[in-house]
Amino acid sequence: MTFEQKWLEYDYNPFIVFNEKGKITSLNAEAQFLLGSTTPHELFELAKTYASINFGFKTTFLQLNYGRYHFFGLTVGYDNEDEIGLKLYQSPSYKLNTTKPKGELVNIYTIVDLCIASNSINSNIRFEKEYDPAIPDVVIDSNNLIKLLNKIYTSCLIENEVIKTKIFYRVGEHIKFDNKKYSIFSIEIASQNMQKEHFTEIELFAEKQGLSIDITKSFTINIPMITS
């Protein structure tokens, strides 16, 4: 992939290209997750509805909801009759603590891989990973993060064939500590079946340890990118 293509692939906002019959010809990683909450047909109809009358691009601001996804706008573009592109803009829908994290500088990929390795022992579940390679080492309490990740993976180990783990940068989203702005990234863990009886325990543990988590159709840990 070119540098521009990589930016599009790792964009936090879903992007899809359809042919004239509504078949998807291209999409980025975030759009693949979105298709777990809606259908290509529904998104194709959305694109046609908000496309400009003439060739070109048109941005519309409106509220859209698909499962855990919440959007505040979209852009539709086309310059011929053969294909049409749709980009949806996600609204921040996560919780983030206002207290600056304390801990040591750690490699987030190493921590997540360690937890996946320990939870995959004697398991037939397939662990799929999708990592944005641009996340630097960050300051966090690694012991508490490992405990939280293990609790999450444990809640996904029953009646599942696949557990998906995604590490991604939240483009354009920041938080301030001591008047300094920090970018945000997330660890998302998703499986078809999640043991709901564990949700309260996981939320309370995260809150006690100062870790921000959202639980919807997946577990999403939101972490400020503090590097020193």
N, C-alpha and C positions, 0 to 999 in steps of 0.2 A: 504493500500500500504506500501511496505517496504521503507526505506530511499532512496535506490537506485532507486526504481520505481518513487518516488516523484521527484527526480532530473530529471529523463527522462521526466516525465509528464510536468514539468514546464520549460523545456529547450526552449530557444528562437529559436532553430533550429528544423524544422519538422522531425519527425521520423515515419516511416511506415513499418509494416511487412505484406507481402502478402503470400497467399498460392500458390501452383503450378498453379492454374487456374487464378491468378490475383485478387482474392478476398482479401480485407483488413481484417486481423485478429486482428491487434492491431495498434494503432496510438496515438500520444500524442496530447495535446491541440493545439499546433501551427499547426500541420498537419491538424487538423479539419478546421482551418481558411484557410489554403492553398487550400483545396478542394473546396473552393468557387471561386477559380480562375483557376482551372484545373480539370482533371478527374482522377479517379483511374487507368483507362486503360492507360492514357498517362504516368503516373508515373511508372506503372508496366513495360511498354515498356522501359522507361528510365533506370530502374534498370537492366533489362535484357541486355540492350545495354552496360552498363558500369560494369557489373559483371566480376569477374576474370574467366578465363577459368576453373580453378580447384577450389575446395572448399576453402573458405577463404574470406578475406576482401581486397577490393581495393578502394583506394581514388584517385579521379580524380579532377583536378582543371580546371574549365571551367565556362563561363558566361551563366546563365540561367535566364529567366524572365517569370513570371506568374502573370499577373496583376500588383499589387503593389509590389509583391515579387521579389527580386533580389538576386541571389545566385552566389557565387564564386567557389563552389565545391560541391562534394558529396562523400559519402562512401557507397558502396554496399557490403553486406556480406551474405554468406550462408554456412552452413556446412552439408546440406542434400538436397535432391531433392524436399522436401515438402514445404519449406518456404524460403523467401528471404527478407532481410531488406534493407531499403533505408534511409539514413540521408542526408539532404540538409543543406548547410551552408550559412546563410543569410549574405549579405553585408550590412553594415550600410547605410541606405538610408534616414536618417532623418536630420532635421536641429536642431542645438542646439546653443543657445546664448553663447557668450564668456564672458559675464558679470555675475559675481557671484550673484545669487538671494539674495534678502533681504526680511525679513519678520519675522514671528514667527514660532516656532516649532509646527507643527500640525499633526494630524492623517489623512492621505490621504483617508482612507476608510470612515471615518466619513463625510468628505467633499463630496465625491462622492455620498454616500448614501443619504445625505441631498438633493443634487441636483436631484437625481432620485426620491426621495419622493415628492419633490415640483412639478416636471414636470409630475408625474404620476397621479396627482389629476384630477379627471373627465376625465381620458383618458382610452380607452380600449386597449391601446398598452401594450404588455407584455415586461417588462424590464428584460432581462437576464444578470446575472453577473458572471464573472469568475475572481476571485482575487487570485493572488499569495499572500499567507499569510505572506511572509517574509519581506515585505516592512516596514521599521521602520518609526517613526515620522520624518518628514523632515522640513527644514526651507523653507518657501515660503510665499508669500503674499496671504493669504487665501481669502481675499475679491475679489481680481482680478481673482484668479483661479475659484471661484464660479461664477463670472460673465461670464467668458469664457465658463465654462461648461454649464451654462444655455443657452447661445447663441447657443452652439452646439446642445443641446437637443431640443431647439426650432426649429432648422432647420431640425430635424428628426421626428417631430410630425405629419406630414401630409402624408397620404397614406402609412402608415407602420403598420404592425402587431406586429413586434418585433424590439426592439432596444437592441443591445448587448454592454455591457461595460466590458472591459478587463483591468486589472491592472497587469502588468508583469515586471519582472526584466530582463534587457538586459544583458545576460550573456557575460562576457568578454569585455564589452564596458565601457569606462571611459572618463572623461573630467578633465582637470587640471585647478584649480584656485589658484593663488599664490603658484605655484609649488607643490600643494597638489592634489593628484588624488582622484576623486570621481566616484563611480558607477552611473549608469543611470537606471531609470525605466520609463515606459510609461503608459499613460492612453489612451486606444483606444476605440472609440465609433463608432459603425457601424450599419447601417440600409440599407434596400434595396433601399429606395428612400431618397435622400438628396437634399434639396433646394439649388441649385447652386447659386441662386441670393444672398444668405447669405455668400458665401465663402469669398468674398473680405472684407466684414465687419468683419468677424471673424479673418481673417489673420491680418488685420490692427490693430484690438484691441489687439490681442496677441503680435504683434510686439511692440506696444506702451507700453504694460505692462511688456515687457521683458520676455514673455513666448514663448517657442518654440513649433510650431505646424506644422504638415504635413497634407495636405488634398489630398487624392487620392480617393480610394473607401471607405475610412473611415477617421475619424478625429483622429490624434495621437498627444497627448501632451507629449513631452519629458522633463523629469525633473531630474536634478542631485540629488543624494542622499546625501544631506548635513544635518547632524544630530546635529550640534551645531554651 
